Amino acid sequence: MFAVASLEAQSDLPFEIFDQVVAEPTEDSWRKAITWAREHDFSHFLAVGGGSVIDTAKAANLFSVYKDADILDFVNAPIGKGLPISRSLLPLIAVPTTAGTGSETTGTAILDITSRSFKTGIANRAMKPVLGIVDTHNTESCPTAVHISAGLDVLFHSIESYTAIPYTERMPRPANPILRPAYQGSNPVADIFSMWALRTTVKYLPRIAKNRDDTEARRQMLLASSFAGIGFGNAGVHLCHGMSYPISGLNKKGPKYKHPGYVTDLPIIPHGVSVALTGPAVFQFTAPSSPDRHREALAIFNNTSVTDPSITSIPDRDIGAHLYEAIARFLDGLGVPRGLKAIGYTMNDLDMLVEGTLPQRRVLDLAPGIGDIVGADGKELLAKILEQSMEY
C-alpha cells in the first residue's frame, strides 16, 4: 500500500498495477502477467514483494520485449529450449519484502510447471534488476512462518553455492561466452558472499523465529538474503534446490500438504521448507567432495571456529555424518518438518520424486558426486538421498 501511495503522489508518473501474482508462481500465473505486460507500453517495471513477485516481474519484462516468444523458449534446457537472451530488457527495480530469495540480485526466475509436477526456471544475467532497494522497513509485516521459510532459502543458497563443483571443473565449457550459464560453480568471489550469508543466517534466523519484531535480526537476514543472492547468482546451487522442485510440484496432486502459517486455501510447501527437507542427507552425501569446505560449514553450525579441537579432531570421512546431525538440529530448532514423511510423502513416491529431479540439469550439473561424473545422470544416487530424507 505504501508503494501505491508513493506512486499516486507523483503527478507526472503514469503507472499500472498487476496484483494477481500467486505464491509459488505457475506457468498459468506467469502467462497472465505476460499477457498483461504485453498489452501496455511500459518503460520500466517495479516489483514490490517477495521472490514470487520479483520473479514474475522478470518474466513479464522478458516476454514484453520478446513479444512472440513462448515461456518454454527461454526455460532452462532440457525442459525448455534454453535460448540465450540477446536483446536489452527494460529497467526493473526490485523491492524485496521478504528476506529469502535474493531475487533482487539475480537473473533467475522460478516457476512451477504444473503439467509436469515440478519447478524449473529461466536463468540469464540479462534479467537481473537494475536496482534493488533493500530496506528492513519493507519486511515489518512479514509473518513468522514466511520469515523462517525465506530464511531457510538463504541458508541453503549459501551452503549449496559454497560446496558446488568449482568453476575450474564445471563442464561443459561453451566455446561462445554468450552460451555460458549464469551458474558457474563455486569461485573465490561467490565464496565471500556465501560464507558471510551462512554465518549470519545461522546466527540470526533462530532469533527471528522466536521474535519476528527483532529489528536487528531482520536487518541482518535481509542483508544475508542479498549476499547469498550474489553468491549463488554467480556460483549456483545444487541438490537441495534440484530436489525441492518436484517436492513442491508433486504436492498439489499428492500429499496436498499445507504449511502452517501460510494464508492460502491451496496446498503449499513453501520453497525454503522444500529445500530444507533434504538438507541433512545432501550434505552428508557431498562432504567427501570437499571435506575442508564442509568442515567450515560444520564449525558455523556448531558456533565455533574451524580451528577448534572439536572440529579439527573429526576425520574427513566423518565430516558428513557430523554435518548431517548439525543441520538436522538447526532445522529442528526452527520447527521444520522432520523429513518427507512428515509432509505426507511415502516410499511409493520415491520414483516420481527422482524423475522430477532428473531434468533439473541446470543445478544437478553443479552437484559434487553427480555433475562431475561423466556419462551418468545420478538417478540411483538421487534415489538414495531422497530415501534418506524420508525421515531423520
Beta strands, then each sheet from edge to edge (+ up, - down):
strand 1: 45-49
strand 2: 92-96
strand 3: 108-113
strand 4: 118-123
strand 5: 131-132
sheet 1: 1+ 2+ 5+
sheet 2: 3+ 4-
end
